[in-house]
Amino acid sequence: MTDPILVAKKDAAEFYLLPQMANRHGVITGATGTGKTVTLQRLAENFSSRGVPVFMADIKGDLTGISQPGSMTGKIGERMTMLGMADVKFEGSPVTLWDVFGKQGHPLRATVSEMGPLLMSRILQLNDTQEGVLTIAFKVADESGWLLIDLKDLQSLLQFVGENADEFTTKYGNVSKASIGAIQRGLLQLEQQGAEQFFGEPAVKLEDFIQTLSGRGVLNILAADDLINSPKLYSTFLLWLLSELFEMLPEAGDLEKPKLVFFFDEAHLLFNDAPPSLVEKIELVVRLIRSKGVGVYFVTQSPADIPDKVLAQLGNRVQHALRAYTPKEQEAVRVAAQSFRENPKLDTVKTITELGVGEVLISTLDEKGVPTIVEKAFVVPPVSQIGPITPDVRAQLISSSLVAGQYEQTVDRESAFEILSQKAQERAAAAAEAKSVADAEKEAEKQAKAERAAARAPDTFAESITKSVVRSASSSIGRSIGTQIVRGVLGGIFGGGRKSKSSWF
């Protein structure tokens, strides 16, 4: 059997985490500055020394020291001496450094297709209607055989779906342009946060997280000090990673030690504003992934940050100090105390508020999987360096890691963006050709009309002259006749009178 992990001590009492129970998950809670990160480091290096790989996010930027030996100096030396461990051997652990932005470690990427519509909706903070439209877009891509690799693929797909909204509304359900616009705005914001560096290829191979070196588990450290500024991207990425591990790994049953241990720091971000469907997915993954040999450890301020159904799956618990100045904080303390198996000799609620730095309440699972009663103790300090490494050491670790050179060069193969761009070019070319044909036909008709007009020109001229002569003659005749009629009338009036008068005389 694998040796148990010494987590904490008090006088002669020692408190261990059993590796065969480590895949029953756990939680490390406590207020800021009470020592949660040191506890995490202690557990991680001990998993490594037993051949168990670990994945953990480095939010504060100080976990990289786990790669270097510690020393009996300062508070570490004082605590080791107090616990009767002055002869401890200090050493570092093998690490692989990762960074979504590719600055402080190997680039860590995933494709849009791998993330899927549910998790993409979480990242983009979409409502139910918008999530439905995004799901339709993914369906269109799947049926068309279009790969969704990076953000420009998804942007092109959404534009295509928007332009053909009537067709897809008839086939799949309502596709509103307002929802398309909201998703595209979300993608723009995500791009401005630097997420375009995360979505792409080569995507990370999950087996690269499950490696050993000289019998020691490799510690995969994700630089998250910048990533945490995009909390939805951070939490959703870690959830995606956990889900992918669940899908990839075969059933393992009860093992003497986990295949991988996964630490989820700032775990409350995973559940903040999470829709019920997502919480159900998290609960399902946490409940079932232990059968794949993976242990999940949530690190957060209070057990109240974690939904009850998820908290119930976390058998190994380490509680650092909590402060209770407000009614809400007092309630959080009571929740934390109630999450432990009661110790009649210990006032758990009171003790939680009185714990010093590095002092904890601890309860782990025994050989039968039953939680031990809660006890108060001091966390045993790590044997590795506490605090960050120098930039030179970081660069050396990156260049010599097991995955050096595998992810640095991006790949941009044909996917939805290229296919839809080609289709757009073909449509534009077809439209241009159709316009050219139409313009040519108009020009030909115009030319033919001009030719017909020119062919009729002489006859028209003669006819015009004839009509002019006739009009002139008719006008002269008309005027002559008219004059004669007038004269006749006047003559009849005057001339007749004279004739009458002449005849009278």
Buried (B, 14 or more C-beta within 10 A) or exposed (E): EBEBBBBBBBEEEBBBBBBBBBBBBBBBBBBEEBBBBBBBBBBBBBBBBBBBBBBBBBBEBBBBBBBBEBEBEEEBBEBBEEBEBEEBEBEBBBBBBBBBBBEBBBBBBBBBBBBBBBBBBBBBEBEEEBBBBBBBBBBBBEEEEBBBBBBBBBBBBBBBBBBEBEEBBEEBEEBBEEBBEBBBEBBEEBBEBBBBBBBBBBBBEBEBBBBBBEEBBBBBBBBBBBBBEBBBBBBBBBBBBBBBBBEEBEEBEEBEBBBBBBBBBBBBBBBEEBBEEBBEBBBEBBBEBBBBBBBBBBBBBBBBBBBEBBBEBBBBBBBBBBBBEEEEBBEBBBBBBEBBEEBEEBEBBEBBBEBEBBBBBBBBBEEEEEBBEBBBBBBBBBBBBBEBBEEEBBEEBBEEBEBEEBBEEEEEEEBBBBBBEEEBEEEEEEEEEEEEEEEEEEEEEEEEEEEEEEEEEEEEEEEEEEEEEEEEEEEEEEEEEEEEEEEEEEEEEEEEEEEEEEEEE
